[in-house]
Amino acid sequence: MIDERKLEILTESAKYDVSCSSSGSGRKNKPGGLGNASVGGICHSFTPDGRCISLLKILMSNECLYDCEYCPNRRSADVPRARLTPDEICELTINFYKRNYIEGLFLSSAVFDSPDRTMELLCETVAKLRKVYNFNGYIHLKGIPHADGALMMRAARLADRMSYNIELPSEKSLKLLAPQKSKQSLLVPMRGLKEAMDGDRINKVRKNRVLPAGQTTQMIIGASPESDGQILKLTEALYRNMDLKRVYYSSYIPVVKSNKLPSVGAGLLREHRLYQADWLIRFYGFNVDEICGENENLSPDYDPKCAWALRNMQYFPVEVNTAPLAMLLRVPGIGAKGAYKICEARKFAKLDFDNLAKMRIVLKRAKHFITCKGKFYGSESQSQIRASLMLEGARESQTQLSMFSDSSTALSVLTGEL
Amino acid sequence: MKIFITDGGSYGFFTAVFNAYNESACVITSDENVQLSFDSEVVRVEADGEKCARVQKKIEACDPAAVDDILLVLRSCDSLKEQIAFEYIKRLIEKKSPISRAFNLPEVIIFDELKNKVTNEVHKMTGFLRFMESDSGAFYAPYSPDNDITDLLMRHFAKRFMNERFVIHDVGRKIAGIYDGHEWIMSYAGEAEIYLSEYETVFQTLWKKYYKAVNIEQRPHEKQMKGYMPVRYWKFLPEKKI
């Protein structure tokens, strides 16, 4: 049986990894087996920080050879250390799973002994779960940079998703803060996995496909000086060239004191704006250049879609009853669901503002950018529109404020330093 | 005005639709405490297989998917569910073709929202249901959902826990789904007495420790937690029990 204290140490060490999703894989149960995966993913609980628990997120060990500046588990840190055996991890996963606490396992580890040895033990754990315990639930495995490529491929045939974390948004920052990791040690395996997935797709492999739920990555925001524009450019490249399913952002929290790191956190508003922009790139047909210039930051006052619309008023207002879907998606206050509903409903009848309100379109924002049957209810003057959207933005950042427990960060939001 | 009172089942409802269809103004409900006005005439509906089949056939002729949608809505805890489904059926038969996406119609929007409440709760419960291991090795999950969804959950868990024996118990409605490792059935279930396995409390404790350790204290956001995981579900979650 696993020791309580070990579980605490290795959970504490794993919790800053933001990825939690259990979606993207339709793995089925087999006769005599336990578990399956749900394509949409399932959240099993929520913690007081508002994040979901979907997978048992745990490190195999937090004994690390590396000395990454930002990491609470770096070699030079004085923290309690622990290590689990593959069997301990399997037993815990199976018992949590049978009680429906979790959707599967998210296994990661600090680099102990050597990268190959670490990856080998991670691999062994996953293989045991699949073959000895006949477990068909979701497994997300963290890739260990510098580990042998054959080990990585073996793991990829067993897991549903893998991730190599980019960690920092530029090579320069990586060199400064995580000197033992290099851009190549992260991008080469990422590309290898992408090519293996492409191969399976081309050869129409159905059984034991490589990573049915694809790859993701994560980077820390605010520990290094990159602008939002640079971060988003990198994000876009990762989606386009590496076919990543998700890029996660983790706003920097100063858990480690270092003269190379800022002493205050980046704040959740910046992270929130980056995620909004990320959604615009993936689901709303935007290019990064439209949202944010190379060396610019996203506006804290408006969400990125509002900001784009305000810069491009020449396209508005659009007529809800005739505008193409791609244009509806660009209207502030109309989301992907709303745009779908509008497109379906207008096949039956011409829509007016009342219809839109009933469909739960956010008219407070949308009214400035649309007409219904030729009627316009928004404000004519640009400055009034800005003012009213800004008011809404302020409400948003106020609720954001309550999330900061650190008053100095809260102040920097108020004064616009963020 | 006529008020058709059904037994709450779907046969009773479709029979009531048959009887009520040509009334100019009427209400269908399974709520025994419905408010009566001075001109109300209460009609108790006995389920009638033939009438029920005719109504379903007519609905299917307009939209093959509509009967399933209606059956979902009838699982709702909303006391107006029969009336909402009835208005939807009337509109469907008037239009003679699928209206499930005609979001310009108020009847469709309200019907769609009720249906989503039911399917959303099914999805949430696939995550929030908690099993305990009994001393016989079977698993037991008590819960108290808003809507009548136990059999829908049984389908999900019978695939997932194919080799286990388990019971999902809706303690509010006093019904349970029982899976013996091969097939599942629904049954009446009042009170249950469970003897826990020797390791059950150990894993519950480990789970509570995990829950506490994985939280990031520097980023409190209770409002969001409660939005995603409503407080009324907490009493069955070991991690939220004190």
Interface residues (C-beta under 8 A of the other chain):
Chain A: M1 I2 E4 L7 E8 T11 E12 A14 K15 Y16 N29 P31 G32 G33 L34 G35 N36 S38 G40 I42 C43 H44 S45 F46 T47 P48 D49 G50 R51 C52 I53 S54 L56 K57 L92 N95 F96 K98 R99 N100 Y101 E103 I253 G265 L268 K341 I342 E344 A345 R346 K347 F348 A349 L351 N355 K358 M359 T399 S402 M403 S405 D406
Chain B: I99 R101 A102 F103 N104 L105 P106 I109 H123 T126 G127 F128 L129 R130 F131 M132 E133 F139 A141 F157 K159 R160 F161 M162 N163 E164 Y199 V202 F203 T205 L206 W207 K209 Y210 Y211 A213 V214 N215 I216 E217 Q218 R219 P220 H221 E222 K223 Q224 M225 Y228 M229 L237 E239
